[in-house]
Amino acid sequence: MRMASRPQPAHTAGTSRFRTILVCLALAAPAAAPAQDATPLLRAESVRLSAAPGAGDRVGRIKSFGMLELPAVAFDGRRFSQLSGLAWDDDDEVLYAISDKGVLFHLKPVLKDGVLAEVRLVKAAPLLDPASGKPLKGRRADSEGLDILNGRNGRKGDAELVVSFERFPRIVRYRPDGRALGEHPLPEQLKDAKAYRDSNKMLESVCVDQKLGILTVPEAPLRNEREGETHIFSLSGRSWSYPLTGGMRISAIECLGDGRLLVLERDYGRLLGRAIVALKTARLPPTAAGATAVATVVTLDASDGYQIDNFEGLARHRGNRFFMISDDNDLFLQRTLLLYFEILNDRT
């Protein structure tokens, strides 16, 4: 016998209808949009490599994939300017940049269809003194060269940064948060500050070769070296002669593996309006007696219409693509330019 169902209380029926409405709304609602990156865009301005009418993005053996003028903003109480060194962390997809004031910036380049379109400024961390644990100050904060360890090993969060300094010549290893991990002993030729031609022409650049270890170059030849020739030093004490032309000085080196380097040379004179940049490949000989093989990739001269500035930092991104950045010296007459480019027909 079928029993008659009892009517539901009014509040129970209302609750049931309310739940039904919520389920329908949930099913009808569009999928939630992915969370947006909360880190701020720098609102950088795009700059053409050449100001000449009709000039393309290719010159010499490089092709530009975007150049941006980065504004000198304040971030986390630090001024984003005077950038001298770059290093790319492929595991965490961070572009590190150091300033002459001893600040390590974490950047996120924004690429659209392979072209540099914007930059996000993620973090600013002061480099800490290995002895006191306090932020570097004054002349001891003049960080110049930068490279990375554990940046391409497939593991996130284990990167270490190698930083070279002027004023007080030294090479120190850091964590990305600015904590010092230890100072590397310098070879005898580089220990004495009096061996350098100027306190502002010391250890301008540094990179790490898997076989040769940490390599560094003073900005100008040492006092006991003849003009027109400098040396690339390893911390093990080996050195290799490198020829310089005109008034060019080495401002950055990037290790490409197996004793190959990409070398950034520049001749910059702010008062005279002179700006020349040259990228060269170098292959170090197996013995100190051998000659370093050097080939020019490109030379850019501001007097030829190239929109360049005081380029000092260099970092390999992926493959034959690189980032290069200029130091604005915190002066309104200069610019912080970040160039993203590819080396074509690489024969190194």
Wavefront OBJ file of the C-alpha trace (Angstrom):
o trace
v 0.000 0.000 0.000
v 1.439 3.413 -0.989
v 1.669 5.747 1.930
v 0.982 9.419 1.469
v 4.057 11.613 1.909
v 4.054 14.136 4.656
v 4.447 17.776 3.625
v 7.878 19.314 4.384
v 8.109 22.138 6.885
v 8.292 25.533 5.191
v 11.836 26.295 6.376
v 13.136 22.909 5.133
v 11.643 23.399 1.684
v 13.104 26.927 1.533
v 16.546 25.678 2.475
v 16.376 23.013 -0.209
v 15.392 25.542 -2.880
v 18.232 27.878 -1.743
v 20.788 25.083 -2.070
v 19.450 24.250 -5.530
v 19.833 27.880 -6.600
v 23.455 27.974 -5.317
v 24.344 24.797 -7.217
v 22.817 26.199 -10.422
v 24.712 29.467 -10.035
v 27.968 27.605 -9.438
v 27.486 25.476 -12.549
v 26.552 28.487 -14.658
v 29.430 30.697 -13.453
v 32.486 30.924 -15.758
v 35.753 29.406 -14.606
v 37.730 31.709 -12.335
v 40.412 33.712 -14.133
v 44.001 32.840 -13.202
v 45.482 35.000 -10.475
v 47.382 37.980 -11.816
v 51.031 38.564 -10.880
v 50.916 40.959 -7.951
v 54.428 42.289 -8.517
v 54.434 45.750 -10.108
v 55.345 46.443 -13.705
v 58.051 49.056 -14.108
v 56.094 50.689 -16.952
v 59.274 50.769 -18.979
v 59.505 52.681 -22.233
v 60.409 50.842 -25.427
v 63.523 52.157 -27.208
v 64.762 51.285 -30.697
v 68.381 50.170 -30.842
v 69.007 52.512 -33.762
v 67.422 55.914 -34.193
v 68.287 55.995 -37.897
v 65.207 56.013 -40.192
v 64.533 52.588 -41.652
v 67.151 50.875 -39.480
v 66.349 47.251 -38.704
v 66.827 45.273 -35.524
v 69.884 43.458 -36.826
v 73.403 44.875 -36.691
v 76.648 42.965 -36.934
v 76.038 39.481 -35.573
v 73.258 40.441 -33.160
v 69.533 40.887 -33.527
v 67.610 42.981 -31.020
v 64.490 41.475 -29.482
v 63.524 44.580 -27.569
v 65.181 47.299 -25.501
v 63.540 49.093 -22.584
v 64.365 52.222 -20.652
v 63.773 51.355 -16.995
v 62.680 54.140 -14.638
v 64.677 54.965 -11.494
v 61.890 54.177 -9.038
v 62.004 53.678 -5.280
v 61.232 50.096 -4.230
v 61.364 48.590 -0.726
v 63.243 51.690 0.391
v 65.932 51.218 -2.288
v 66.517 53.243 -5.440
v 66.389 51.208 -8.633
v 69.389 52.706 -10.420
v 73.161 52.352 -10.999
v 72.821 48.757 -12.197
v 76.167 47.174 -13.014
v 75.758 43.400 -13.141
v 73.231 40.790 -14.292
v 72.675 37.052 -13.763
v 69.848 34.818 -14.976
v 68.321 32.107 -12.752
v 66.729 29.688 -15.203
v 65.235 27.488 -12.479
v 63.330 30.297 -10.747
v 63.058 32.501 -13.866
v 64.552 35.530 -12.124
v 66.890 38.109 -13.620
v 69.148 39.388 -10.826
v 70.693 42.856 -11.069
v 73.117 44.511 -8.664
v 73.675 48.205 -8.132
v 76.784 50.191 -7.269
v 75.167 50.731 -3.848
v 75.252 47.051 -2.908
v 71.595 46.222 -3.608
v 70.441 43.014 -5.291
v 67.243 43.400 -7.318
v 65.034 40.520 -8.438
v 63.440 41.145 -11.848
v 60.911 39.222 -13.943
v 61.284 40.023 -17.652
v 57.985 39.917 -19.551
v 58.414 38.406 -23.023
v 55.668 38.565 -25.634
v 56.244 36.455 -28.751
v 59.923 36.330 -27.806
v 60.278 40.108 -27.527
v 61.097 41.964 -24.294
v 57.902 43.914 -23.545
v 58.077 44.811 -19.829
v 59.832 44.093 -16.553
v 58.394 43.313 -13.142
v 60.357 44.434 -10.079
v 59.926 41.686 -7.487
v 62.358 42.300 -4.650
v 65.224 44.482 -3.440
v 67.712 42.945 -1.010
v 70.780 44.759 0.375
v 74.002 42.766 0.265
v 75.091 42.007 3.826
v 78.593 42.221 5.215
v 79.998 38.706 5.834
v 81.426 39.759 9.214
v 78.718 41.961 10.729
v 75.632 40.723 8.896
v 74.618 44.350 8.316
v 74.001 45.978 4.899
v 77.150 47.082 3.102
v 77.742 50.822 3.183
v 79.969 53.407 1.568
v 82.976 52.258 -0.410
v 82.512 48.625 0.591
v 79.129 48.542 -1.182
v 80.517 49.108 -4.693
v 79.347 45.814 -6.229
v 80.070 45.524 -9.955
v 80.241 42.007 -11.421
v 77.632 39.256 -11.013
v 77.192 35.599 -11.942
v 75.211 32.647 -10.625
v 75.805 29.140 -9.313
v 73.081 26.438 -9.408
v 71.003 28.544 -11.762
v 70.380 25.763 -14.291
v 70.376 22.541 -12.294
v 66.611 21.955 -12.358
v 66.132 22.729 -8.664
v 64.377 25.842 -7.412
v 65.593 27.929 -4.501
v 69.232 26.799 -4.325
v 70.885 29.552 -6.367
v 74.025 31.302 -5.136
v 75.343 34.572 -6.547
v 78.974 35.471 -7.104
v 79.684 39.204 -6.744
v 82.875 41.124 -7.508
v 83.667 44.518 -5.961
v 85.666 47.673 -6.568
v 87.173 50.069 -3.971
v 87.979 47.065 -1.727
v 88.730 44.324 -4.291
v 87.069 41.036 -3.356
v 84.719 38.319 -4.608
v 81.924 37.167 -2.299
v 79.251 34.483 -2.633
v 75.688 35.441 -1.628
v 72.220 33.990 -1.260
v 69.483 35.747 -3.280
v 68.209 37.330 -0.055
v 71.527 39.159 0.377
v 73.069 36.906 3.028
v 76.801 36.355 2.556
v 77.980 32.742 2.238
v 81.699 33.403 2.119
v 84.518 35.359 0.529
v 86.785 33.753 -2.070
v 90.548 34.236 -1.689
v 92.012 36.285 -4.536
v 95.203 35.349 -6.383
v 98.303 37.250 -5.339
v 98.159 39.583 -8.360
v 94.741 40.925 -7.289
v 94.992 41.124 -3.498
v 96.834 44.437 -3.150
v 94.675 47.510 -3.857
v 97.853 49.344 -4.905
v 98.230 46.955 -7.864
v 95.249 48.604 -9.572
v 95.405 51.841 -11.550
v 92.442 53.342 -9.717
v 90.112 52.382 -6.866
v 87.238 52.669 -9.347
v 88.898 50.336 -11.872
v 89.132 47.141 -9.889
v 87.131 43.899 -10.202
v 84.507 45.108 -12.648
v 83.414 41.695 -13.941
v 83.130 38.047 -12.912
v 81.799 34.775 -14.319
v 81.962 31.057 -13.514
v 83.357 28.465 -15.921
v 82.535 24.844 -15.123
v 86.137 23.746 -15.656
v 88.196 26.865 -14.880
v 86.139 28.053 -11.896
v 85.596 31.722 -11.099
v 87.095 34.179 -13.607
v 87.477 37.927 -13.125
v 88.902 40.945 -14.955
v 89.933 44.368 -13.609
v 88.299 47.239 -15.468
v 91.693 48.659 -16.448
v 95.033 46.857 -16.829
v 97.005 46.510 -13.599
v 99.870 48.914 -12.977
v 102.444 46.315 -14.032
v 100.621 45.606 -17.314
v 101.213 47.546 -20.477
v 98.451 49.697 -21.940
v 96.468 47.872 -24.616
v 96.634 44.549 -22.817
v 94.842 43.201 -19.793
v 94.508 39.758 -18.224
v 91.630 37.458 -17.378
v 92.337 35.846 -14.006
v 91.097 32.648 -12.444
v 90.995 32.406 -8.661
v 93.343 29.425 -8.920
v 96.080 31.821 -10.039
v 96.054 31.187 -13.802
v 95.762 34.160 -16.158
v 95.343 34.771 -19.868
v 96.334 37.833 -21.886
v 93.507 39.765 -23.560
v 94.102 42.554 -26.132
v 92.382 45.950 -25.757
v 91.992 48.497 -28.541
v 91.721 52.275 -28.273
v 90.203 53.438 -25.005
v 88.069 50.332 -24.536
v 87.722 48.721 -21.105
v 86.103 45.417 -20.104
v 82.907 45.996 -18.134
v 81.399 42.470 -18.132
v 82.199 38.874 -19.007
v 79.839 35.943 -19.419
v 81.193 32.380 -19.333
v 79.848 30.254 -22.185
v 81.579 27.003 -21.171
v 84.828 25.244 -22.125
v 86.939 28.371 -21.736
v 84.735 30.500 -24.021
v 83.577 33.955 -22.964
v 81.362 36.731 -24.219
v 83.139 39.991 -23.367
v 81.480 43.400 -23.072
v 83.848 46.286 -23.772
v 82.899 49.943 -23.595
v 84.371 53.405 -23.957
v 82.108 55.866 -22.198
v 82.763 59.550 -21.627
v 79.773 61.335 -20.160
v 81.193 64.854 -20.456
v 82.250 64.369 -24.074
v 79.076 62.534 -25.059
v 81.101 59.518 -26.160
v 79.569 56.036 -25.977
v 80.948 52.977 -27.748
v 80.048 49.374 -26.925
v 81.659 46.234 -28.343
v 80.693 42.606 -27.787
v 83.440 40.088 -28.463
v 83.872 36.350 -28.085
v 87.071 35.026 -26.545
v 88.440 31.508 -26.354
v 91.053 31.058 -23.636
v 94.084 28.982 -24.675
v 94.893 25.805 -22.714
v 98.178 27.344 -21.551
v 99.075 30.857 -20.424
v 101.629 31.043 -23.219
v 98.968 30.629 -25.884
v 97.119 33.505 -27.521
v 93.505 34.276 -26.608
v 91.371 34.024 -29.749
v 89.135 37.122 -29.921
v 86.404 37.870 -32.489
v 84.118 40.903 -32.680
v 80.381 40.194 -32.578
v 79.213 43.799 -32.891
v 80.366 47.370 -32.270
v 77.799 50.047 -31.451
v 78.765 53.727 -31.539
v 76.354 56.431 -30.357
v 77.744 58.775 -33.012
v 76.324 56.378 -35.630
v 72.813 56.754 -34.258
v 72.726 53.807 -31.884
v 70.773 54.551 -28.726
v 73.184 53.154 -26.186
v 74.452 54.204 -22.786
v 76.969 53.078 -20.179
v 76.487 49.312 -20.625
v 78.051 47.340 -17.779
v 76.005 44.175 -17.148
v 75.624 41.013 -19.219
v 73.794 37.709 -18.682
v 72.977 34.708 -20.837
v 69.261 33.926 -20.954
v 68.733 30.788 -23.035
v 70.607 29.505 -26.045
v 72.240 32.419 -27.826
v 69.968 35.057 -26.266
v 71.337 37.522 -23.732
v 70.391 40.491 -21.568
v 72.598 43.594 -21.335
v 72.041 46.567 -19.016
v 73.472 50.067 -18.634
v 74.454 51.949 -15.487
v 72.774 55.376 -15.331
v 75.148 56.541 -12.555
v 71.992 57.943 -10.927
v 72.188 60.967 -13.248
v 69.249 62.425 -15.142
v 71.381 62.719 -18.278
v 71.785 58.946 -18.467
v 69.429 56.008 -18.829
v 69.052 52.480 -17.534
v 68.627 50.493 -20.754
v 67.875 46.762 -20.764
v 68.610 45.178 -24.146
v 67.481 41.662 -25.059
v 69.329 40.258 -28.064
v 70.448 37.144 -29.878
v 73.886 36.351 -31.261
v 73.548 35.085 -34.835
v 75.783 32.480 -36.455
v 77.625 31.896 -33.195
v 81.028 30.420 -34.036
v 82.517 30.383 -30.522
l 1 2 3 4 5 6 7 8 9 10 11 12 13 14 15 16 17 18 19 20 21 22 23 24 25 26 27 28 29 30 31 32 33 34 35 36 37 38 39 40 41 42 43 44 45 46 47 48 49 50 51 52 53 54 55 56 57 58 59 60 61 62 63 64 65 66 67 68 69 70 71 72 73 74 75 76 77 78 79 80 81 82 83 84 85 86 87 88 89 90 91 92 93 94 95 96 97 98 99 100 101 102 103 104 105 106 107 108 109 110 111 112 113 114 115 116 117 118 119 120 121 122 123 124 125 126 127 128 129 130 131 132 133 134 135 136 137 138 139 140 141 142 143 144 145 146 147 148 149 150 151 152 153 154 155 156 157 158 159 160 161 162 163 164 165 166 167 168 169 170 171 172 173 174 175 176 177 178 179 180 181 182 183 184 185 186 187 188 189 190 191 192 193 194 195 196 197 198 199 200 201 202 203 204 205 206 207 208 209 210 211 212 213 214 215 216 217 218 219 220 221 222 223 224 225 226 227 228 229 230 231 232 233 234 235 236 237 238 239 240 241 242 243 244 245 246 247 248 249 250 251 252 253 254 255 256 257 258 259 260 261 262 263 264 265 266 267 268 269 270 271 272 273 274 275 276 277 278 279 280 281 282 283 284 285 286 287 288 289 290 291 292 293 294 295 296 297 298 299 300 301 302 303 304 305 306 307 308 309 310 311 312 313 314 315 316 317 318 319 320 321 322 323 324 325 326 327 328 329 330 331 332 333 334 335 336 337 338 339 340 341 342 343 344 345 346 347 348
